Amino acid sequence: QLQLVETGGGLVQPGGSLRLSCSASRFNLDYYAIGWFRQAPGKERERVSCVTKDGGTDYADSVKGRFTISRHNAMNMIDLQMNSLKPEDTAVYYCAVDAECSMVNAFGWGKGTLVTVSS
């Protein structure tokens, strides 16, 4: 059963940057869309970004221009570069896979990585 692993979270000051990674072992991510999601305390999970198997990307309005998703197929890994971080970006970040970025049947949820943006 697939379980993705998210890494790279931490504590960062407002305006700072972090790079999150999502990886899988013994599962080829090349043929799937990969989505990054986040869930802040007391809030519903929201999709932050997605990259299709062909490299197409989309972003939530709240992160456009600040976050960049990228595939590293040779490493079987997807990154999320987060710049100009704001306190409202504080959340547990998760990745998941699906055939398409609709993520209707997303699976492979990992344990997440905590991002805290605070001075």
C-alpha positions in Angstrom: 0.0 0.0 0.0 1.4 3.4 -1.0 2.3 5.9 1.6 4.0 9.0 0.5 6.6 10.7 2.7 6.6 14.4 3.2 9.7 16.2 4.4 11.1 19.7 4.7 8.8 21.4 7.2 9.9 23.6 10.0 9.7 26.9 11.7 10.4 30.0 9.5 9.9 33.7 9.9 7.4 35.6 7.8 8.9 36.3 4.4 11.1 33.3 4.6 11.3 30.2 2.4 11.0 26.4 2.8 11.2 23.6 0.3 9.0 20.6 0.9 9.5 17.2 -0.7 7.2 14.3 -1.4 8.6 10.9 -2.2 7.6 7.3 -2.5 9.5 4.0 -2.4 8.7 1.1 -4.6 6.0 3.2 -6.4 6.6 5.1 -9.7 5.2 8.5 -9.4 5.8 9.3 -13.1 2.3 8.2 -14.2 0.3 10.1 -11.7 -0.7 13.6 -10.8 0.7 14.7 -7.4 -1.1 17.2 -5.2 0.1 19.2 -2.2 -2.5 19.9 0.4 -2.5 21.6 3.8 -4.6 21.6 6.9 -4.4 24.4 9.5 -5.7 23.9 13.0 -9.5 24.1 13.1 -9.7 24.4 9.3 -10.6 22.0 6.5 -7.9 20.6 4.3 -7.3 22.6 1.2 -5.4 21.8 -2.0 -2.4 24.0 -2.5 -1.0 22.9 -5.7 -0.9 20.0 -8.2 1.3 18.8 -11.0 0.0 16.5 -13.7 2.0 13.5 -15.1 2.8 15.7 -18.1 4.1 18.6 -15.9 1.1 20.9 -16.0 0.6 22.8 -12.8 -2.0 24.6 -10.9 -2.1 26.6 -7.6 -4.6 27.9 -5.1 -5.1 31.6 -5.4 -3.7 32.1 -1.9 -0.2 30.8 -3.0 0.1 31.8 -6.6 3.3 33.6 -7.3 4.8 32.4 -4.1 4.8 28.6 -4.3 6.3 26.5 -7.1 5.6 22.8 -7.6 8.1 20.7 -9.6 8.6 17.1 -10.5 11.9 15.3 -10.3 11.1 12.0 -12.0 14.6 10.7 -11.9 14.4 10.9 -8.1 10.8 9.9 -7.9 10.1 13.0 -6.0 8.0 16.2 -6.1 9.0 19.4 -4.5 7.0 22.4 -3.3 9.2 25.6 -3.1 7.5 28.0 -0.8 8.7 31.6 -0.8 7.4 34.8 0.9 5.8 32.7 3.6 3.0 34.2 5.7 1.6 33.3 9.1 -1.5 32.0 7.3 0.6 29.4 5.5 1.1 27.7 8.9 -0.4 24.2 8.5 0.5 20.5 8.2 1.3 19.9 4.5 0.5 16.6 2.8 0.9 15.1 -0.6 -1.2 12.6 -2.4 -1.5 11.0 -5.9 -4.3 10.5 -8.3 -4.8 9.9 -12.0 -5.7 13.6 -12.5 -5.4 16.9 -10.6 -9.0 16.7 -9.7 -7.8 14.5 -6.9 -11.2 13.0 -6.6 -9.7 9.6 -5.6 -6.5 10.8 -4.1 -4.6 8.2 -2.2 -1.2 7.5 -0.6 -1.6 10.2 2.1 1.5 10.5 4.2 1.8 11.7 7.8 2.4 15.2 6.7 5.1 17.8 7.6 4.4 20.8 9.8 5.2 24.3 8.5 5.0 27.0 11.1 5.5 30.6 10.0 6.0 32.9 12.9 8.3 35.6 14.2 
